[in-house]
Amino acid sequence: MALRADPTGAYPEGILVATAPRAGRSSRARRREARLAFAILSPTCLVILGLVAYPFLAAIYLSFQHKMIGAPARFAGLANYLELFRDEVFLRTAYNSVLYTTVSVAIKFVLGLTMALILDQERRFNHLFRTLLFVPWAVPIVIVALDWRWIFDDLSGLLNNLLLTLHLTRNIISWLSDPSLAMGCVIAVVVWAGTPFYAMTFLAGLQAIPRELYEAAEIDGASVIQQFAYVTVPRLRTIFLTTVMLSTIWTATNLQFVLILTRGGPASRTEIFPHLAYETTLMARRLGMGAAVTLVFVPFLVILIVLLTRRMLRPVDE
């Protein structure tokens, strides 16, 4: 503590004012906060290093090796990656993965937003409708896939029996065995299971928008479409981006639907990266090649996450 004359004149002349060394106190406070932050974040950093960083680096190292289960590894350099990019199945898988993810996310977005806008309106039995809407999202993925595999079954499936009973078709349709129908069927199941997540997320965002904004826009003569474009969309922009980012990751990395419904067939028409990695690693027992398949898929997700995250962090007025 130091004594100095009062420069403001607030105290009588000759009175010295006690002051504390603020710079030293601030520096000590920053050091204490840094030590506290380090202590709090250390367990999280250790978990990330042990469960994320180490397996990821080990997968990179493994992708440069010829490694079979039960056999010693041999360094292969870029041989695994060169073999992948020369493989027609891998190229078909890349196309399928982009198509499967893009179409599924787009349809879920449109249907989810439509359902949210409908359920946001006041009407009777709204709570019942919202509960029923959430059921597909609450059912485990394996159960959903098994149920839909039975629905699409050629002989005993609900869909074929219904079409035959209503005389809408005379022939049995091979929904999951027809190359022109299989991917559409898988996407339909993914949309059915994932749309409730979009609807409930968008509905929560809609209910958080102040009604006064819509009333003011209506007084100014804005139509329903203009209210949606200039009030609803800007207010839901962050929710849109976050939901799309999460759903894209979940959809692109999901294995169960393709594994249970089609196992990548027919003729690799529904093969996607997660299932190809599963088949290569566990079925063919090629650990090095399986790691390479997975790592080729990672950059697409990283680029998507970076683009969406940068978009979310932009100021609203941009």
C-alpha positions as a printed NumPy array, in Angstrom:
array([[  0.   ,   0.   ,   0.   ],
       [  1.231,   3.514,  -0.864],
       [  0.314,   7.029,   0.317],
       [ -0.21 ,   9.874,  -2.138],
       [ -1.772,  13.332,  -2.115],
       [ -5.367,  13.468,  -3.339],
       [ -5.281,  15.044,  -6.853],
       [ -9.044,  15.506,  -7.074],
       [ -9.393,  17.877,  -4.17 ],
       [-12.105,  15.754,  -2.593],
       [-10.22 ,  15.603,   0.687],
       [ -8.822,  18.498,   2.797],
       [ -5.347,  19.686,   1.913],
       [ -2.602,  17.679,   3.526],
       [ -4.647,  14.47 ,   3.722],
       [ -2.911,  11.534,   2.095],
       [ -4.963,   8.879,   0.363],
       [ -4.022,   5.198,   0.694],
       [ -3.796,   3.37 ,  -2.605],
       [ -3.156,  -0.28 ,  -3.404],
       [ -0.75 ,  -1.483,  -6.097],
       [ -3.393,  -2.438,  -8.662],
       [ -0.967,  -3.854, -11.2  ],
       [  0.447,  -6.392,  -8.757],
       [ -2.989,  -7.418,  -7.513],
       [ -4.267,  -7.853, -11.082],
       [ -1.275,  -9.984, -12.014],
       [ -1.742, -12.257,  -9.   ],
       [ -5.458, -12.601,  -9.785],
       [ -4.702, -13.596, -13.36 ],
       [ -2.227, -16.227, -12.193],
       [ -4.774, -17.66 ,  -9.75 ],
       [ -7.422, -17.76 , -12.475],
       [ -4.988, -19.455, -14.855],
       [ -4.134, -22.124, -12.267],
       [ -7.826, -22.669, -11.527],
       [ -8.673, -22.944, -15.23 ],
       [ -5.834, -25.425, -15.731],
       [ -7.04 , -27.538, -12.817],
       [-10.623, -27.566, -14.109],
       [ -9.714, -28.317, -17.742],
       [ -7.015, -30.922, -17.076],
       [ -9.409, -33.9  , -16.635],
       [-11.254, -32.953, -19.831],
       [ -7.99 , -32.587, -21.754],
       [ -6.801, -35.981, -20.52 ],
       [-10.065, -37.606, -21.609],
       [ -9.831, -35.974, -25.048],
       [ -6.231, -37.083, -25.442],
       [ -7.006, -40.638, -24.34 ],
       [-10.299, -41.19 , -26.165],
       [ -9.978, -38.942, -29.227],
       [ -6.448, -37.802, -30.024],
       [ -4.609, -41.081, -29.395],
       [ -7.077, -43.312, -31.342],
       [ -7.099, -40.803, -34.209],
       [ -3.305, -40.706, -34.441],
       [ -3.158, -44.499, -34.103],
       [ -5.643, -44.823, -36.993],
       [ -3.478, -42.554, -39.161],
       [ -0.434, -44.709, -38.4  ],
       [ -2.416, -47.897, -39.052],
       [ -3.685, -46.634, -42.422],
       [ -0.111, -46.678, -43.75 ],
       [  0.288, -50.38 , -42.97 ],
       [ -0.809, -53.735, -44.35 ],
       [ -2.388, -55.104, -41.201],
       [ -4.572, -58.191, -40.959],
       [ -6.166, -59.408, -37.731],
       [ -3.808, -61.901, -36.109],
       [ -0.89 , -61.095, -38.429],
       [  2.067, -58.727, -38.005],
       [  1.827, -55.322, -39.632],
       [  3.936, -54.3  , -42.622],
       [  4.557, -50.704, -43.633],
       [  2.777, -49.956, -46.915],
       [  3.09 , -46.207, -47.353],
       [  0.268, -44.846, -49.521],
       [ -0.609, -48.259, -50.976],
       [ -3.919, -48.495, -49.084],
       [ -5.058, -45.075, -50.294],
       [ -3.982, -45.745, -53.895],
       [ -5.879, -49.032, -53.879],
       [ -8.983, -47.277, -52.557],
       [ -9.04 , -44.607, -55.228],
       [ -8.636, -47.243, -57.942],
       [-11.516, -49.307, -56.539],
       [-14.874, -48.843, -58.276],
       [-16.728, -49.857, -55.112],
       [-15.004, -47.093, -53.167],
       [-15.857, -44.5  , -55.815],
       [-19.464, -45.701, -55.814],
       [-19.408, -45.463, -52.008],
       [-18.228, -41.847, -52.111],
       [-21.057, -40.931, -54.499],
       [-23.617, -42.85 , -52.416],
       [-22.473, -41.211, -49.187],
       [-22.841, -37.693, -50.576],
       [-26.229, -38.484, -52.128],
       [-27.516, -40.295, -49.046],
       [-26.454, -37.548, -46.635],
       [-27.465, -34.552, -48.76 ],
       [-30.908, -35.816, -49.737],
       [-31.714, -37.116, -46.251],
       [-30.733, -33.87 , -44.514],
       [-32.554, -31.709, -47.078],
       [-35.813, -33.662, -46.805],
       [-35.632, -33.752, -43.007],
       [-35.055, -30.004, -42.929],
       [-38.056, -29.201, -45.144],
       [-40.42 , -31.637, -43.427],
       [-39.23 , -30.671, -39.953],
       [-39.696, -26.952, -40.588],
       [-43.141, -27.561, -42.107],
       [-44.241, -29.627, -39.112],
       [-42.87 , -27.032, -36.684],
       [-44.749, -24.212, -38.407],
       [-47.982, -26.236, -38.276],
       [-47.589, -27.247, -34.632],
       [-46.685, -23.686, -33.634],
       [-50.244, -22.612, -34.39 ],
       [-52.795, -22.797, -31.601],
       [-55.217, -25.676, -32.115],
       [-56.867, -28.467, -30.176],
       [-54.873, -31.617, -29.293],
       [-51.585, -29.901, -30.11 ],
       [-49.86 , -31.572, -27.176],
       [-51.004, -34.977, -28.426],
       [-49.708, -34.267, -31.913],
       [-46.341, -33.148, -30.553],
       [-46.04 , -36.306, -28.463],
       [-46.865, -38.557, -31.42 ],
       [-44.402, -36.646, -33.59 ],
       [-41.585, -37.328, -31.161],
       [-42.155, -41.113, -31.047],
       [-39.951, -42.038, -34.071],
       [-37.031, -40.133, -32.554],
       [-37.447, -41.92 , -29.205],
       [-37.462, -45.447, -30.673],
       [-33.99 , -47.091, -30.823],
       [-32.451, -47.094, -34.287],
       [-32.091, -50.872, -34.393],
       [-35.813, -51.333, -33.689],
       [-36.716, -48.766, -36.359],
       [-34.513, -50.49 , -38.946],
       [-35.898, -53.951, -38.125],
       [-39.486, -52.712, -38.329],
       [-38.906, -51.099, -41.721],
       [-37.098, -54.161, -43.029],
       [-40.262, -56.115, -42.282],
       [-42.413, -53.403, -43.927],
       [-40.265, -53.604, -47.09 ],
       [-40.075, -57.407, -47.102],
       [-40.88 , -58.948, -50.499],
       [-43.274, -61.699, -49.386],
       [-44.589, -60.931, -45.911],
       [-43.984, -57.187, -45.793],
       [-46.756, -54.781, -44.866],
       [-46.196, -52.505, -47.865],
       [-46.469, -55.183, -50.537],
       [-49.479, -56.809, -48.882],
       [-51.208, -53.432, -48.638],
       [-50.554, -52.616, -52.29 ],
       [-51.8  , -56.042, -53.396],
       [-54.903, -55.809, -51.226],
       [-55.798, -52.4  , -52.621],
       [-55.091, -53.665, -56.165],
       [-52.536, -50.922, -56.698],
       [-50.065, -53.455, -58.084],
       [-50.185, -56.99 , -59.412],
       [-46.562, -57.896, -58.827],
       [-44.458, -58.106, -55.718],
       [-42.009, -55.203, -55.513],
       [-38.484, -55.923, -54.27 ],
       [-38.047, -52.684, -52.392],
       [-34.631, -53.41 , -50.912],
       [-33.336, -55.635, -53.719],
       [-34.08 , -53.395, -56.684],
       [-31.031, -51.197, -57.496],
       [-33.319, -48.337, -58.526],
       [-35.378, -48.442, -55.299],
       [-33.   , -49.511, -52.53 ],
       [-31.357, -46.149, -51.844],
       [-34.708, -44.37 , -51.868],
       [-36.063, -46.842, -49.319],
       [-33.071, -46.368, -47.026],
       [-33.387, -42.573, -47.267],
       [-37.123, -42.835, -46.503],
       [-36.374, -44.723, -43.285],
       [-33.684, -42.22 , -42.283],
       [-36.092, -39.335, -42.918],
       [-38.881, -41.015, -40.929],
       [-36.61 , -41.541, -37.936],
       [-34.81 , -38.184, -38.027],
       [-37.473, -35.632, -38.953],
       [-38.886, -35.346, -35.374],
       [-35.533, -33.993, -34.187],
       [-35.778, -31.155, -36.713],
       [-39.432, -30.5  , -35.932],
       [-38.988, -30.311, -32.161],
       [-35.842, -28.175, -32.411],
       [-37.448, -25.718, -34.838],
       [-40.651, -25.666, -32.78 ],
       [-38.698, -24.676, -29.673],
       [-37.064, -21.863, -31.638],
       [-40.391, -20.646, -33.016],
       [-41.938, -20.462, -29.57 ],
       [-39.012, -18.353, -28.353],
       [-39.689, -15.624, -30.952],
       [-41.66 , -12.744, -29.365],
       [-45.163, -12.483, -30.791],
       [-44.831,  -8.702, -30.771],
       [-42.513,  -8.948, -33.784],
       [-45.187, -10.651, -35.856],
       [-47.815,  -8.173, -34.69 ],
       [-45.606,  -5.235, -35.641],
       [-44.864,  -6.772, -39.042],
       [-48.584,  -7.349, -39.609],
       [-49.361,  -3.746, -38.725],
       [-46.739,  -2.645, -41.257],
       [-48.587,  -4.63 , -43.914],
       [-46.214,  -7.61 , -44.183],
       [-47.714, -10.76 , -45.67 ],
       [-47.314, -14.207, -44.117],
       [-44.463, -15.011, -46.479],
       [-42.726, -11.72 , -45.666],
       [-43.123, -12.365, -41.941],
       [-41.528, -15.776, -42.416],
       [-38.659, -14.355, -44.506],
       [-37.867, -11.288, -42.391],
       [-38.863, -12.363, -38.869],
       [-38.806, -16.147, -38.581],
       [-35.771, -17.058, -40.674],
       [-33.335, -14.507, -39.146],
       [-34.384, -15.523, -35.637],
       [-33.891, -19.224, -36.397],
       [-30.669, -18.919, -38.387],
       [-28.406, -20.24 , -35.633],
       [-30.822, -23.054, -34.839],
       [-30.973, -23.982, -38.53 ],
       [-27.19 , -24.183, -38.807],
       [-26.697, -26.075, -35.563],
       [-29.403, -28.605, -36.38 ],
       [-28.123, -29.167, -39.909],
       [-24.551, -29.608, -38.685],
       [-25.491, -32.149, -36.011],
       [-27.885, -34.012, -38.295],
       [-25.336, -34.153, -41.117],
       [-22.753, -35.699, -38.81 ],
       [-25.242, -38.19 , -37.384],
       [-26.613, -39.128, -40.792],
       [-23.241, -39.48 , -42.509],
       [-21.739, -41.604, -39.719],
       [-24.773, -43.773, -39.015],
       [-24.197, -47.476, -39.682],
       [-27.305, -49.265, -38.432],
       [-29.798, -48.397, -41.168],
       [-27.681, -49.618, -44.079],
       [-26.311, -52.576, -42.104],
       [-29.757, -53.888, -41.155],
       [-31.734, -52.93 , -44.249],
       [-29.463, -53.697, -47.205],
       [-25.884, -54.433, -46.032],
       [-24.733, -52.095, -48.796],
       [-26.518, -53.939, -51.614],
       [-27.752, -54.505, -54.149],
       [-24.547, -54.191, -56.204],
       [-23.152, -51.598, -53.766],
       [-26.002, -49.202, -54.593],
       [-26.519, -48.35 , -50.889],
       [-22.906, -48.697, -49.761],
       [-21.746, -45.761, -47.629],
       [-18.475, -45.014, -45.854],
       [-19.381, -46.3  , -42.349],
       [-20.626, -49.628, -43.706],
       [-17.661, -49.996, -46.061],
       [-15.298, -49.392, -43.135],
       [-17.228, -51.972, -41.076],
       [-17.08 , -54.581, -43.835],
       [-13.413, -53.934, -44.582],
       [-12.284, -53.947, -40.954],
       [-14.399, -56.638, -39.301],
       [-15.568, -58.826, -42.156],
       [-12.461, -58.737, -44.395],
       [-10.202, -58.27 , -41.317],
       [ -8.086, -55.649, -43.096],
       [ -7.401, -53.202, -40.301],
       [ -5.08 , -50.962, -42.296],
       [ -7.483, -50.623, -45.204],
       [-10.414, -50.058, -42.834],
       [ -8.519, -47.218, -41.165],
       [ -7.8  , -45.698, -44.582],
       [-11.498, -45.821, -45.527],
       [-12.422, -44.018, -42.314],
       [ -9.739, -41.361, -42.674],
       [-10.715, -40.558, -46.258],
       [-14.202, -39.787, -44.947],
       [-13.024, -37.525, -42.082],
       [-11.955, -34.437, -44.136],
       [-15.456, -34.058, -45.616],
       [-16.965, -33.823, -42.141],
       [-14.221, -31.478, -40.908],
       [-14.76 , -29.097, -43.836],
       [-18.516, -29.129, -43.261],
       [-18.137, -28.426, -39.539],
       [-15.677, -25.58 , -40.144],
       [-17.911, -23.925, -42.761],
       [-21.049, -24.162, -40.638],
       [-19.25 , -23.049, -37.475],
       [-17.791, -19.989, -39.209],
       [-21.257, -19.188, -40.536],
       [-22.745, -19.425, -37.04 ],
       [-20.103, -17.12 , -35.589],
       [-20.747, -14.358, -38.135],
       [-22.588, -11.249, -36.953],
       [-26.302, -11.308, -37.679],
       [-26.169,  -8.231, -39.913],
       [-23.746,  -9.831, -42.41 ]])
